[in-house]
Amino acid sequence: MPLPREASRELESLFGDRYSESYLERLSHSSDMGFVPELVVAGLDINIVPDAVVYPKTVEKVVELVKIATKYKIPLVPYGRGTNRYGNAIPTEGRITVDFSMMRQITIARDQSVAMVQPGATWKEIDVEADPYKLSLRTFPSSYDSSVGGGGAV
């Protein structure tokens, strides 16, 4: 079922060209690197193509998105880089996929040995930013190019 027309208008007004209902854009956010065996999905009647995709750039835009989604009771599905191998961020029954790839800010607090990052930043980007401070990741994820937000979304 498509999004309510009013919700689409509000989202388009809020995000402009960073909001899309194009089928190609939605289809590109309906899978990750994983493979779900036919035996698992056989007989299930689910729609894994989101109704829309948004690309927020700021925390404030995410807050506004959540308000709109709550108002219209539309579930949100976070999307990092699509490197997951288990289908954890794949929508079911439509939804709005929130692609965090434009939120990549990294701030290193050297005195605390802490990195404050937005969800679209990759582990590799964080490691590169931390290196001049002689800091590094304590553990490495299975995909060095995966996003922090994607890892936290599971």
VOMAR-35400 format. One record per atom (N, C-alpha, C): y, z negated, x. Coordinates in pm, whole numbers, plus 32768, in hexadecimal, padded with zeros to 4 digits. Each point is the difference from the previous one (the first is absolute). Last residue first. Layout:
BEGIN
YZX ...
//
This chain:
BEGIN
7EB67A92881B 7F737FFA7FD7 7FD47F7C7FCB 81B4808A80C2 7FF080237F73 7F727FEE7FCF 80B17FCC81CA 80197F8C7FAB 7FE7801A7F6E 7FD3815B8142 7FA07F978021 80107F857FA9 8138815C7FD7 7F7D802D7FCF 7F967F97801A 81AF7FB980AE 7FF97FED7F6F 7F7C802C7FC5 8057804C81CC 7FF27F717FE7 7FF17FE67F6A 7F5F81D980C5 807A7FB67FE8 7FE17F6D7FE5 7EED816A8148 800B7FD67F74 807E7FAB7FF0 7F4C80C281A1 806A80477FB8 800A7FDB7F6D 7EB07F4E811D 807C7FDD8043 807880427FBC 7E157F737F48 805380778009 808A7FD98034 7EBF7EB37FE0 7FA68070801D 804C8084800A 810A7E448081 7FB780307F8A 7FA880768026 80917E6C814E 801F808B7FDE 7FAF80287F86 80DB7E1980D8 7F88804B7FDE 802B808E7FDC 81467EF180A8 7F907FA88027 7F7B80407FDF 81D681028089 7FB17FD57F8D 7F8E7FA88031 81AD80008132 7FA180647FCF 7FB77FC77F86 81C37FBC8185 7FB37FD07F8E 7FA0806F7FD7 81738005814D 7F817FCC8034 7FAE7FBB7F93 819981007FCB 80107F6F7FFF 7F847FBA8038 801581DE7FC8 806C7FDB805D 80177F69800A 7EAF80A67EC1 7FDF800C808F 80737FDC8060 800480277E0D 7FEC7F7B803B 7FED80068098 802C818F7EF2 807D7FB47FFA 7FF47F798046 7E7B810B7FD9 805F80438059 80857FB38003 7EB77F6E7ED0 7FD47FE88089 8062803C8065 8044805B7E39 801D7F73801E 7FDC7FE08090 7F9081A77F5F 80927FF4800C 80277F708024 7E3980537FA1 8027803F807F 80967FF08017 7F4C7F7A7E67 7FDD7FA08069 802980378088 811780B37E61 7F758003802D 7FEB7F97806D 816580187E49 7FF080028092 7F6C80008025 80B47FD67E3A 7FDD8086802F 7FEE800B8096 80897E637F07 7F7580287FE9 7FD8808A8033 817A7ECD80F6 7FF380337F79 7F75803D7FF1 807D7E65815C 7FF2808F7FEB 7FFD80237F6C 804C7E7F81AD 8019800B7F70 800580957FE2 7F247EC2819F 803780807FD5 80117FFC7F69 7FDC7E7B81A8 7FE3802D7F79 803F808A7FE9 80207E8E8166 7F8B8059800F 7FD180347F78 818E7EF0806F 7F957FCA7FAC 7F7E804E800E 818C807B80EF 7FFA7F6F8014 7F927FBE7FAE 806181D67FCF 7FBA7FDE807D 7FF17F6A8012 802F814A7E63 803F7F7F801E 7FB67FC9807B 803D82037F1A 7FB47FA68055 80527F828019 7FE0819C7E7B 80597FA68048 7FAA7F9E804E 7FE181F87EDE 7FBB7F9B8050 80697FAD8049 7FC481877E47 80527FAE805A 7FAD7F948044 7F9581737EB0 7FBD7FEC8081 804D7FA78061 7FD681057E0B 802A7F778020 7FB87FD58080 7FAC819F7F22 808E80048027 80387F768020 7E3780507F64 801380438082 80918006802D 7EFB7F427E6A 805D7FB38053 802180438085 7F58807C7DEF 7FE88029808A 806C7FBF8058 7F1E7FAF7E0B 80777FDF804E 7FE1801D8092 7F3C80A07E00 7FE07FE3808B 80837FEF804C 7F737FC37DEA 80648033805D 7FD47FD8808B 7EBA805F7E38 80507FA2804E 806D8047804F 7E0780947F20 808D80208012 80467FA1805F 7E2D7FC57FA2 8047800E7F81 809580128013 7F487F5E81AC 7FA480237F93 805380007F81 80678030823F 801D7FD77F77 7F8C80217FA2 7FEE7F7B8212 7FF680767FAC 80187FD57F70 7FDF7EFB81AC 8084801B7FC6 8000807F7FAD 7E6B7F5D80D8 80437F887FCD 8087801A7FC0 7E80811680D9 803D80197F7E 804E7F8B7FC7 7F19803681BC 7FB47FC47F94 803E80137F76 80A1806481D4 7F8180487FF0 7FAF7FCF7F88 8229802A80BA 7F947FA87FD6 7F8380527FE7 81BA80AC8072 7F987FFA8068 7F8D7FA57FDA 81C280847F2C 7F8680407FCF 7F8F7FFC8065 81BF7F338018 7FF48084803D 7F8180497FD2 80C37E8D7EDB 80317FFE808A 7FFD808C803A 80267F1E7DFB 7FC180688052 80407FFB808A 7FC87ED47E01 803D80158083 7FB280668052 803F7FC97DE1 7F9780048065 804380198087 80837F417DE7 8028803F807D 7F8D7FF88064 80357FF27DB9 7FCF7FC9807F 803180528078 80EF7FBC7E1A 7FC080678051 7FD27FC18084 810F7F617E5F 7F747FD88016 7FB0806C804A 81E77FE97F97 7FAB80607FB9 7F6A7FE48011 81477EDD80C9 803B80207F7D 7FA4805B7FAE 7F957FA581C4 7FE57F8D7FA9 8031801C7F72 8064813C814A 7F7080007FE6 7FD97F8D7FA3 81BE80138095 7FE3806F7FA3 7F6C80017FDB 80867EC58142 803D7FE17F7F 7FE1806C7F98 7F7C804781BE 7FAB7F9C7FC0 80377FDA7F77 8104811F8107 7F8580447FD5 7FA57F9E7FB6 81807F5480D0 8023804B7F87 7F8680497FC7 7FC67F23819A 801A7F9D7F97 802180477F7C 7FD7810A817C 7F7C7FCF7FD7 80107F9B7F8E 8183809F80CC 7FC580687FAB 7F757FD67FCF 80DD7EE58130 80467FFF7F80 7FC780697FA1 7F6C7FED81BF 7FC57F947FB1 80407FFE7F76 800781D780F8 80357F798012 7FB57F9C7FA8 7F9A81D4800C 80347FF18088 80307F72801C 7E7B810F7EA1 80757FAB8012 80297FFA8093 7EE481557ECA 80117FE3808E 807C7FA78011 7E7C80A67E62 80877FDD8029 7FFF7FDA8094 7EC881157E67 80067FC78087 80927FE3801F 7EAB804C7E26 8079801B804D 7FF27FC0808A 7E9980047ECF 805E80447FA7 808080278048 7E127FD580FC 806D7FB07FC6 805980537FA5 7DEE8042805E 807F80418023 80707FAD7FC2 7E287FAE7FBE 802F7FCA807F 80818042802F 7ED17F957E2A 8062805E8035 80397FC58080 7E0F7FBE7EE9 807E7FC88030 8058806F8039 7E127F9A7F1F 806B80597FD2 80857FC38027 7DDF7FE180AC 807F7FBC7FEA 806A80657FD8 7E3E807C8079 80097FC67F7B 807F7FB47FE5 7F8A804081F1 7FBB804C7F98 80087FB57F7A 80A07F6B81BC 805E80287F97 7FBE804D7F8E 7EFE7F5C8176 80577F917FD8 805780277F8A 7EE7814580CD 7FAF7F9E7FB9 80567F8C7FCD 80B6814E811F 7FF7802B7F74 7FB27F9C7FAC 81007F5881BD 7F89804D7FDA 7FFE801F7F6A 81B07FC18138 7FBB7FB27F9B 7F8880537FD2 81447FEA81C9 7FAD80567FAC 7FB77FA57F9F 81E87FDB8140 7F797FD87FDA 7FBA80677FAB 81D17FF680A4 7FA1803F805C 7F6F7FE17FDD 81537FFC7E70 801A7FD68089 7F9780418058 80F580737DFF 7F8C7FE88055 802D7FC68085 812980927EA2 7F8E7FD67FAE 7F817FED8053 81D180AF8065 7FF97F6E8002 7F8B7FCC7FAD 806C81D18023 7FF77FD6808C 7FFC7F67800D 803C80CA7E54 7F7880178031 7FF17FD08091 81AB7FF77F3A 7FA97F997FC5 7F72800D8035 8135814B807B 80287F7F803C 7FA47F917FCE 7FC781A67F3D 7FD88003808D 80207F7C8045 809080417E3F 7F707FEF800A 7FD27FFC8092 81E77F577F65 7FBD807F801D 7F6B7FE78017 81737EC57FA4 7F91800E7FA1 7FB680848018 81697E9E8127 7FBF80807FE2 7F927FF17F98 81C67F208131 7FAA7FE97F8C 7FC180867FDD 81517FD28149 7F927FAE8034 7FA67FCF7F8D 819A80FF7FC7 7F9680578034 7F8F7FB18043 81167ED67ECC 8027808A801A 7F8B80538032 80257E177F76 7FCB8034807D 802A808F8021 80947F067E6F 7FFF7F9E806C 7FDC803E8086 7FF281037E6F 808A7FD88019 80097FA28078 7E58807E7F6A 80438072803D 80917FE08020 7F0C7EBF7F14 7FCD800C8089 80438074804A 80637FC17E37 80357F90804F 7FD5800B8092 7F4E813A7ECD 809280148013 803C7F938058 7E3B7FD87F83 80138070805D 80948016801E 7F917EC77EB6 7FDE7FCD8084 8016806D8069 802F80787E3F 80707FAA8029 7FE97FC9808D 7EA680FE7F32 807280548027 80767FAD8033 7E077F508032 8062800D7F94 807A804C8033 7E3D807380F6 805E7F917FF7 805A80127F86 7E1B80E47FE7 807980068054 80597F857FEC 7DDF801D7FD2 807580007FAC 807C8000805A 
//
